[in-house]
Amino acid sequence: MAVRSLLVVVFTALSIILYAAGPLWSAGEATGWGVVDMERVRAEYRQMEQLNQEFQEFQWEQDRQLQERHKTRMLTDAERQEYSDLSTMAAPTETRSERLQELEALSEERERRLFELREKEQRTPEETAELEELNPRYEIRMRELAAVQAEFQASRRAKMDQLSTLLQNNLNAAVKEAAEESRLVLVLVKDSVLYGGVEITDAVLEKLNAEAESSSSD
């Protein structure tokens, strides 16, 4: 599963209209309409980089776990636990790295042996017993891998939705506040406007970054 950029997903989903005044605004109170430069918001909203990094680290950890399961799928439960324990230890040693490689090679060799036995038309009793041991393990582990991958994909979508909603809510609040301070009836994405509009990007960024600093200090 490839790492996706959260900020790209969020901002490509934005509509042209960022804010439209509600019924409390009368025609006499409104002084015009504004625009926000979303390219600047992408570049200068400080919390964006932090949340994007959080999302990528979440994906990388899932990918690491999937790779570990793939490399160890033909190991016994005890061997897989040993591999997991060794791989998560701090300050890896040469001896530990060598043992990890041995376990990966063992899993790979057992899988190679399984396919070799499957292809044989005639097997010795020993080979039949070996196949009966390896084949169920392989089938179980492949089902496990498929289930874990589906679970990770679902949790990845949920994580993206969670962070996207946070970003969207922050942006909406900042745009609304800046628009009301400037008495604007409507705010549009600047790229969609050929001419005109009150530029409120600075005000929006100021509010976004102030909120980000307040949240980080809590």
C-alpha positions in Angstrom: 0.0 0.0 0.0 1.6 3.2 -1.1 1.9 6.2 1.2 -0.5 9.0 0.2 -0.2 12.6 1.1 -3.0 13.7 3.4 -2.9 17.3 2.5 -3.4 16.5 -1.2 -6.4 14.4 -0.4 -8.0 17.1 1.8 -7.5 20.1 -0.5 -8.4 18.4 -3.8 -11.7 17.6 -2.1 -12.5 21.3 -1.4 -15.4 23.0 -3.2 -15.0 26.4 -4.8 -17.1 28.0 -2.1 -15.3 28.1 1.2 -17.9 30.2 3.1 -21.3 31.6 2.5 -23.0 33.9 5.0 -26.0 32.6 6.8 -29.4 34.3 7.2 -28.1 36.5 10.0 -26.3 38.6 7.4 -28.5 41.1 5.6 -27.7 42.6 2.3 -26.9 45.9 4.0 -24.4 44.4 6.3 -22.4 42.5 3.6 -19.6 44.5 2.0 -18.5 42.1 -0.7 -16.9 38.7 -1.2 -13.4 37.4 -0.5 -10.9 34.9 -1.8 -8.4 32.5 -0.2 -5.2 31.3 -1.9 -5.2 27.6 -1.1 -1.7 27.1 -2.4 -0.4 29.4 0.3 -2.5 27.6 2.9 -1.0 24.3 1.8 2.5 25.8 2.1 2.2 28.0 5.2 -0.3 26.2 7.5 2.2 24.7 10.0 -0.1 22.0 11.4 -0.5 20.6 7.9 3.1 19.2 7.8 2.7 17.7 11.3 -0.6 15.9 10.5 0.7 14.7 7.1 3.8 13.3 8.9 1.5 11.6 11.5 -0.5 10.0 8.7 2.6 8.8 6.8 4.1 7.3 10.0 0.8 5.5 10.5 1.0 4.0 7.0 4.7 3.1 7.3 4.1 1.2 10.6 1.3 -0.8 8.9 3.5 -1.5 5.9 6.3 -2.7 8.3 3.9 -5.1 10.0 2.7 -6.5 6.7 6.2 -7.0 5.4 7.1 -8.8 8.6 4.2 -11.1 8.3 5.0 -11.8 4.7 8.7 -12.6 5.4 7.7 -15.0 8.2 4.6 -16.7 6.9 6.1 -20.2 6.9 7.6 -20.0 10.3 6.1 -21.7 13.3 4.3 -19.5 15.9 7.3 -19.7 18.2 9.7 -18.7 15.4 7.5 -15.8 14.4 7.4 -14.6 18.0 11.1 -14.8 18.1 11.4 -12.8 14.9 9.0 -10.1 16.2 10.8 -9.8 19.5 14.2 -9.4 17.8 13.0 -6.9 15.2 11.5 -4.6 17.8 14.4 -4.5 20.1 16.3 -1.3 20.4 20.0 -1.0 19.2 20.1 -4.1 17.0 23.4 -6.1 17.1 25.1 -8.1 14.4 24.1 -11.3 16.1 20.5 -10.3 16.2 20.5 -9.2 12.5 22.0 -12.5 11.5 19.3 -14.4 13.4 16.6 -12.3 11.7 18.1 -13.2 8.3 18.2 -16.9 9.2 14.6 -16.9 10.1 13.6 -15.1 6.9 15.7 -17.6 4.9 14.1 -20.5 6.7 10.6 -19.2 5.9 11.6 -18.7 2.2 13.1 -22.2 2.0 10.0 -23.9 3.5 7.8 -22.1 1.0 10.1 -23.2 -1.9 10.0 -26.7 -0.5 6.2 -26.6 -0.3 5.8 -25.7 -4.0 8.3 -28.3 -4.9 6.4 -31.0 -3.1 3.1 -29.9 -4.6 4.6 -30.4 -8.1 5.7 -34.0 -7.5 3.5 -36.7 -8.9 4.9 -39.3 -6.6 6.0 -38.7 -3.0 7.7 -40.8 -0.4 5.8 -41.2 3.0 8.3 -38.7 4.5 7.6 -36.2 1.7 3.8 -36.7 2.1 4.1 -36.0 5.8 6.2 -32.9 5.1 3.6 -31.6 2.7 0.8 -32.2 5.2 2.7 -30.1 7.7 3.6 -27.2 5.3 0.5 -26.9 3.2 -2.0 -26.0 6.0 0.4 -23.5 7.5 0.7 -21.8 4.2 -3.0 -21.7 3.6 -3.7 -20.3 7.1 -1.1 -17.7 6.8 -2.2 -16.5 3.4 -5.8 -16.1 4.8 -4.3 -14.2 7.7 -2.4 -11.9 5.5 -5.4 -11.1 3.4 -7.5 -10.4 6.5 -4.8 -8.1 8.0 -4.4 -6.2 4.8 -8.1 -5.6 4.6 -8.1 -4.5 8.2 -5.2 -2.1 7.6 -6.9 -0.6 4.6 -10.0 0.1 6.6 -8.1 1.6 9.5 -6.1 3.7 7.0 -9.3 5.1 5.5 -10.6 5.8 9.0 -7.4 7.6 10.0 -7.5 9.7 6.8 -11.1 10.6 7.4 -10.3 11.6 11.0 -7.4 13.8 10.1 -9.1 15.2 7.0 -12.1 16.2 9.1 -9.8 17.9 11.6 -8.1 19.9 8.9 -11.4 20.7 7.2 -13.0 21.9 10.4 -10.0 24.1 11.3 -10.0 25.7 7.8 -13.8 26.3 7.9 -13.6 28.0 11.3 -10.7 30.2 10.2 -12.3 31.2 7.0 -15.7 31.9 8.7 -14.0 34.0 11.4 -11.9 36.0 8.9 -15.0 36.6 6.6 -17.2 37.8 9.4 -14.4 40.2 10.6 -14.2 41.6 7.1 -18.0 41.6 6.7 -17.9 39.3 3.7 -21.0 37.5 2.4 -19.0 34.9 0.4 -15.5 33.4 0.3 -14.2 31.5 -2.8 -11.0 29.6 -3.6 -8.8 32.1 -5.4 -7.9 29.8 -8.3 -11.5 29.7 -9.3 -11.8 33.5 -9.6 -10.7 35.5 -12.6 -10.9 38.9 -11.1 -11.8 40.7 -7.9 -12.5 39.6 -4.3 -11.0 40.7 -1.0 -7.8 38.8 -0.3 -8.1 37.3 3.2 -5.4 34.6 3.0 -3.2 36.3 5.5 -6.0 36.5 8.0 -7.0 32.8 7.5 -3.4 31.7 7.9 -2.9 33.8 11.0 -6.0 32.1 12.6 -5.0 28.6 11.5 -1.5 28.9 12.9 -2.6 30.5 16.1 -5.0 27.6 16.7 -2.2 25.1 15.9 0.2 26.8 18.4 -2.5 26.8 21.0 -3.3 23.1 20.5 0.4 22.1 20.6 0.9 24.0 23.9 -2.0 22.3 25.6 
